[in-house]
Amino acid sequence: MGMLEAFRAEGEKLPGLNLRIGEVIETDPLIVRIGGTDQAGTAIWVAERLKEEHTLEMNVEGTIRLGETTGRLYEEEEEQGSSLTVNSGHLSGDFTGNLTGTVQEILSPGDRVLCLTEDDQEFYILDKVVRP
């Protein structure tokens, strides 16, 4: 069962709540096109982790693989190890050991988003959606 189907199944338990797919048109100010209508301002609520100011600290042990390399990479030696910053895009490679970093999952124009609404007046952006 995919994410959308899971949300729909849960949504059936809560009558009056509906899911909508929107497209981010602009990010400053945030404008999302939902059902052919542009929504902005107080009509939009966004999951905190999708806001530009929000960062998530993570510690990972083991081997991980992160996307493909784009953007600029910088490596700086520190007393306790190396520090690596990805300014844009994704980092590709295998890492073994502890990884501490910051993940930002901000919205960009063209992103498709999953929205929850009760009245088609206010929309709650739950997450980005992409094709596998």
C-alpha positions, 0 to 999 in steps of 0.5 A, spaced: 500 500 500 502 506 497 503 513 502 496 516 498 492 509 499 494 509 506 492 516 508 486 515 504 484 508 508 485 512 515 482 518 512 475 514 511 475 513 519 475 521 519 469 523 515 469 530 512 477 530 511 479 530 504 486 529 501 488 534 495 495 534 491 497 541 490 503 544 486 508 549 489 508 555 485 512 560 489 515 559 495 516 567 498 510 568 499 508 560 499 503 559 493 500 552 492 495 551 486 490 546 489 484 544 484 486 549 479 486 555 484 492 558 487 492 558 495 496 562 499 497 566 506 492 564 512 489 558 507 496 554 508 499 550 513 505 547 512 509 541 516 514 544 520 520 540 517 518 543 510 519 550 512 526 553 510 528 555 517 527 547 520 533 543 520 533 536 523 540 533 526 541 526 525 546 521 528 547 515 523 551 509 525 553 504 519 553 504 511 549 509 508 548 511 501 545 518 499 543 520 492 547 522 486 553 528 487 551 535 485 553 542 488 559 544 491 563 540 497 567 542 502 572 538 507 575 541 513 579 537 518 577 538 525 580 535 531 575 529 532 574 528 525 572 531 518 566 536 516 563 535 510 557 540 507 553 540 501 550 546 499 545 544 494 543 537 491 545 530 494 551 527 496 553 520 493 558 515 497 558 510 502 560 512 509 561 507 515 561 510 522 558 516 525 555 521 521 552 528 524 549 532 519 543 537 518 537 535 513 533 540 510 527 538 506 524 545 504 519 546 498 521 548 491 517 551 485 514 545 482 514 540 488 508 536 488 505 536 495 500 532 499 494 536 502 489 535 508 483 539 508 476 539 511 473 545 508 477 546 501 478 553 505 484 551 509 490 546 507 495 542 511 501 540 507 503 534 510 509 532 505 512 532 498 510 527 493 514 524 488 514 518 483 518 512 485 
